[in-house]
Amino acid sequence: MLNSVIIYCRPGFEKEAAVEITDLASAIGVFGYPKVIENSAWVSFVTHDENGALQLMEQLDFASLIFARQWFAASPLMENLPEKDRIGPLIERVKEMERVKEIASGKFSDFRFSDWSVEYPDTNEGKELSPFCRKITVPLRQSLKRSGLLIGSVKNSEKASEKLSNKFSSKFRLHFMFLSGQEAWVGVSRIDNSSSWVMGIPRLRQPKGAPSRATLKLEEAWHCFIPEKEWATRIPAGKRAIDLGAAPGGWTWQLVEQGMFVDAVDNGPMAPELMATGMVDHIQGDAFTYEPKKPVYWLVSDIADKPARVADLVGRWIAKGLCREAVFNLKLPMKQRYKEVLNCRNKIEMRVSEAGVRYELRFRQLYHDREEVTGHIRVLIG
């Protein structure tokens, strides 16, 4: 039985993740109810059908979710794992899940796993389980291999997942999520319909020389929204980009690192090291009224202002053909945060559609975001 969808999210955004998955599941005819523990960094959505979780995840595109970092279809929570033999019951639970083949419409002829991970909630309490999870990882891997359930040990990356998907018929990832030494969720996700990062957390390092940690938000956004094989054409060196609300230059730094020339628009000061590159023009002015003389490829914006105002700004730039792609942040209010994102999305869609522009628009609360979500829009040519 796989009737629960487990969703990782940012601590404090459990209600938003729960409302979103309930809304989207209902729209495709999969019904259930969420269970929320505040500040736990995860929610469960329990479907009425005993195998409804996998059915939901086959019909719903993970990329369409805003507040989910990662998800998997889980069997019922395992409790009271024996201290002397936790691995035995976990392996038996995985074997029981082979029943999934019966409801998978023949798509998965091999239920062995191409990838797997041992996980815990991304909270201070959850991180206390890190030593336990490290200790159990090796013997658990050995047992999975002896049982013929694990095809190989693979890094969580798009290239590795694609390579394995071509070589083996299995496209499943196995998840062990521990809540304590006695409690664990066991479940599966599709490698091609989930985050490529364990728990949806990217392992990005703060670059030396970057003016602020905000630089990681733009780097993560590119990983999230743009396939790596398209970076050379969609994050092109030698092109000009605009950074609205740029100071002190965290996002400008990322653009310069990719070889782009940047108009950095902000009344505040820019980092001297960035200005010394000769690739940045600092324009002291109002980010909401500035427009380039010629269209550019990239617009990025991390303006701290009302989300509706930022949505108007982005919609105008795309509708007027001022840029080809844009990454932007929406600073969310304390209440009705999911509704606010939907309102901003509708505002952008209406403005761009009225201009007759074809586009792709997505939102995601990135790991490096805080009380905000990141949006990406791309003009489609042809």
Secondary structure, 3 states (H helix, E strand, C coil): CCCEEEEECCCCCHHHHHHHHHHHHHHCCCCEEEEECCCCCEEEEEECCCCHHHHHHHHCCHHHCCCCCEEEEECCCECCCCCCCCHHHHHHHHHHHHHHHHHCCCCCCCCCECEEEEECCCCHHHHCCHHHHHHHHHHHHHHHHHCCCECCCCCCCHHHHHHHHHHCCCCEEEEEEECCCCCEEEEEEEHHHCCCCHHHCCCCCCCCCCCCCCHHHHHHHHHHHCCHHHHHHHCCCCCEEEEECCCCCHHHHHHHHCCCEEEEECCCCCCHHHHCCCCEEEECCCCCCCCCCCCEEEEEECCCCCHHHHHHHHHHHHHCCCEEEEEEEEECCCCCHHHHHHHHHHHHHHHHHHCCCCEEEEEECCCCCCCEEEEEEEECCC
